[in-house]
Amino acid sequence: MSELNAAARAALTAGHVAHLATINADGSPQVSVVWVGLDGDEIVSGHLDDRLKLRNARRDPRVVLSVENGVVNEWGLAEYLVVRGTARVTEGGAAPLLQQLAHVYLGPDTVFPPGSDHPPGYILRITPTKISGIGPWT
């Protein structure tokens, strides 16, 4: 069964940037801003290059992702979703995923990434294991 309820799924697909935390080799945290979407019960992000966040996830798959959903609750607090999970990196498919996400993040007529000769890239896939934050997902 998925850890993600309908509200969490809506927050992850609404076009709000996410903050991805991975663990560096020395144990220190590393944070990146990423576009995210869903592929079934996995949270996905596309990457054309093999960046530190991907190398960190291969070495230590524990990750945390946070995203605000743009809602301020009755107490005046911004709602946010925190997803703890296990990541895996797959090769290929980055450009098509980035194009799909660009329609959400930048607009329906956006072509992204620009050009046509893209490397296969990588997809970071996160399987949620725990959900927290402030909002209808807790």
Kinemage of the C-alpha trace (Angstrom):
@kinemage 1
@onewidth
@group {chain A} dominant
@subgroup {mainchain}
@vectorlist {calphas} color= white
{ca met a 1} P 0.000 0.000 0.000
{ca ser a 2} L 1.242 3.494 -0.834
{ca glu a 3} L 2.268 5.926 1.879
{ca leu a 4} L 0.884 8.723 -0.300
{ca asn a 5} L -2.743 9.728 0.138
{ca ala a 6} L -4.604 11.898 -2.371
{ca ala a 7} L -3.540 15.159 -0.683
{ca ala a 8} L 0.138 14.150 -0.709
{ca arg a 9} L -0.133 13.165 -4.366
{ca ala a 10} L -1.710 16.529 -5.177
{ca ala a 11} L 1.089 18.392 -3.366
{ca leu a 12} L 3.736 16.441 -5.289
{ca thr a 13} L 2.174 17.065 -8.703
{ca ala a 14} L 1.106 20.715 -8.327
{ca gly a 15} L 4.313 22.264 -9.682
{ca his a 16} L 5.910 23.409 -6.431
{ca val a 17} L 9.670 22.831 -6.286
{ca ala a 18} L 10.846 20.211 -3.828
{ca his a 19} L 13.895 20.207 -1.601
{ca leu a 20} L 15.770 16.913 -1.776
{ca ala a 21} L 18.167 16.029 1.029
{ca thr a 22} L 20.774 13.318 0.511
{ca ile a 23} L 23.758 12.265 2.613
{ca asn a 24} L 27.305 13.150 1.534
{ca ala a 25} L 30.113 10.616 1.910
{ca asp a 26} L 31.320 12.407 5.072
{ca gly a 27} L 27.832 12.137 6.618
{ca ser a 28} L 26.916 15.783 6.119
{ca pro a 29} L 23.616 16.733 4.465
{ca gln a 30} L 23.311 17.870 0.857
{ca val a 31} L 20.196 19.700 -0.372
{ca ser a 32} L 19.061 20.302 -3.950
{ca val a 33} L 15.958 21.906 -5.420
{ca val a 34} L 14.270 19.518 -7.868
{ca trp a 35} L 11.163 19.197 -9.976
{ca val a 36} L 9.136 16.148 -8.975
{ca gly a 37} L 6.301 14.061 -10.303
{ca leu a 38} L 4.817 10.640 -9.693
{ca asp a 39} L 5.257 7.336 -11.462
{ca gly a 40} L 2.786 5.061 -9.724
{ca asp a 41} L 3.749 5.129 -6.052
{ca glu a 42} L 7.260 6.451 -6.693
{ca ile a 43} L 8.300 10.104 -6.626
{ca val a 44} L 10.465 10.829 -9.661
{ca ser a 45} L 12.861 13.564 -10.772
{ca gly a 46} L 14.891 13.776 -13.980
{ca his a 47} L 18.590 14.648 -14.246
{ca leu a 48} L 20.605 15.008 -17.449
{ca asp a 49} L 23.957 14.852 -15.646
{ca asp a 50} L 25.289 12.579 -12.909
{ca arg a 51} L 25.211 15.095 -10.057
{ca leu a 52} L 26.228 14.783 -6.405
{ca lys a 53} L 22.660 14.073 -5.291
{ca leu a 54} L 22.569 10.996 -7.552
{ca arg a 55} L 25.966 9.744 -6.432
{ca asn a 56} L 24.881 10.215 -2.821
{ca ala a 57} L 21.628 8.297 -3.408
{ca arg a 58} L 23.493 5.385 -5.004
{ca arg a 59} L 25.849 5.158 -2.030
{ca asp a 60} L 23.207 5.748 0.680
{ca pro a 61} L 19.606 5.511 -0.548
{ca arg a 62} L 18.081 7.275 2.475
{ca val a 63} L 16.573 10.569 1.313
{ca val a 64} L 14.173 13.226 2.540
{ca leu a 65} L 12.040 15.400 0.296
{ca ser a 66} L 10.015 18.450 1.356
{ca val a 67} L 7.536 20.543 -0.599
{ca glu a 68} L 5.112 23.324 0.309
{ca asn a 69} L 1.690 23.099 -1.291
{ca gly a 70} L 0.843 26.821 -1.342
{ca val a 71} L -1.889 26.536 1.314
{ca val a 72} L -1.896 28.477 4.581
{ca asn a 73} L -3.952 26.666 7.191
{ca glu a 74} L -6.405 28.109 9.743
{ca trp a 75} L -3.532 28.731 12.205
{ca gly a 76} L -1.613 30.778 9.646
{ca leu a 77} L 0.972 28.049 8.995
{ca ala a 78} L 2.131 27.142 5.508
{ca glu a 79} L 1.302 23.511 4.778
{ca tyr a 80} L 4.255 21.349 3.820
{ca leu a 81} L 4.820 17.704 3.075
{ca val a 82} L 7.915 15.795 4.223
{ca val a 83} L 8.630 12.437 2.615
{ca arg a 84} L 11.281 10.114 3.977
{ca gly a 85} L 12.121 7.349 1.587
{ca thr a 86} L 14.477 5.038 -0.193
{ca ala a 87} L 15.943 6.201 -3.487
{ca arg a 88} L 17.226 4.366 -6.505
{ca val a 89} L 18.744 5.765 -9.668
{ca thr a 90} L 17.814 4.405 -13.088
{ca glu a 91} L 19.595 5.264 -16.337
{ca gly a 92} L 17.821 6.860 -19.270
{ca gly a 93} L 14.569 8.705 -19.743
{ca ala a 94} L 15.596 12.029 -18.200
{ca ala a 95} L 14.702 14.303 -21.130
{ca pro a 96} L 11.162 12.922 -21.617
{ca leu a 97} L 10.512 13.162 -17.869
{ca leu a 98} L 11.881 16.711 -17.744
{ca gln a 99} L 9.636 17.653 -20.687
{ca gln a 100} L 6.622 16.204 -18.877
{ca leu a 101} L 7.515 18.074 -15.667
{ca ala a 102} L 8.194 21.304 -17.594
{ca his a 103} L 4.552 21.375 -18.661
{ca val a 104} L 3.608 21.429 -14.969
{ca tyr a 105} L 6.359 23.766 -13.724
{ca leu a 106} L 6.780 26.158 -16.666
{ca gly a 107} L 3.633 25.898 -18.778
{ca pro a 108} L 1.941 23.730 -21.394
{ca asp a 109} L 3.814 25.197 -24.379
{ca thr a 110} L 7.286 24.906 -22.866
{ca val a 111} L 9.974 22.884 -24.617
{ca phe a 112} L 12.483 21.674 -22.043
{ca pro a 113} L 15.259 20.855 -22.061
{ca pro a 114} L 16.076 23.045 -25.060
{ca gly a 115} L 17.618 21.454 -28.127
{ca ser a 116} L 17.303 17.894 -29.315
{ca asp a 117} L 20.552 16.047 -28.625
{ca his a 118} L 20.136 15.127 -24.964
{ca pro a 119} L 22.085 12.530 -23.042
{ca pro a 120} L 20.025 9.618 -21.675
{ca gly a 121} L 20.428 11.041 -18.170
{ca tyr a 122} L 19.020 9.526 -15.011
{ca ile a 123} L 15.780 9.278 -13.104
{ca leu a 124} L 15.822 9.398 -9.327
{ca arg a 125} L 13.007 7.240 -7.983
{ca ile a 126} L 11.940 7.577 -4.352
{ca thr a 127} L 9.805 5.001 -2.595
{ca pro a 128} L 8.146 6.781 0.350
{ca thr a 129} L 8.515 5.109 3.744
{ca lys a 130} L 7.205 7.837 6.079
{ca ile a 131} L 5.072 10.948 5.562
{ca ser a 132} L 4.978 13.947 7.889
{ca gly a 133} L 4.635 17.738 7.825
{ca ile a 134} L 1.668 20.035 8.286
{ca gly a 135} L -1.323 19.244 6.086
{ca pro a 136} L -3.970 16.664 5.216
{ca trp a 137} L -1.354 13.905 4.704
{ca thr a 138} L -0.568 13.446 8.401
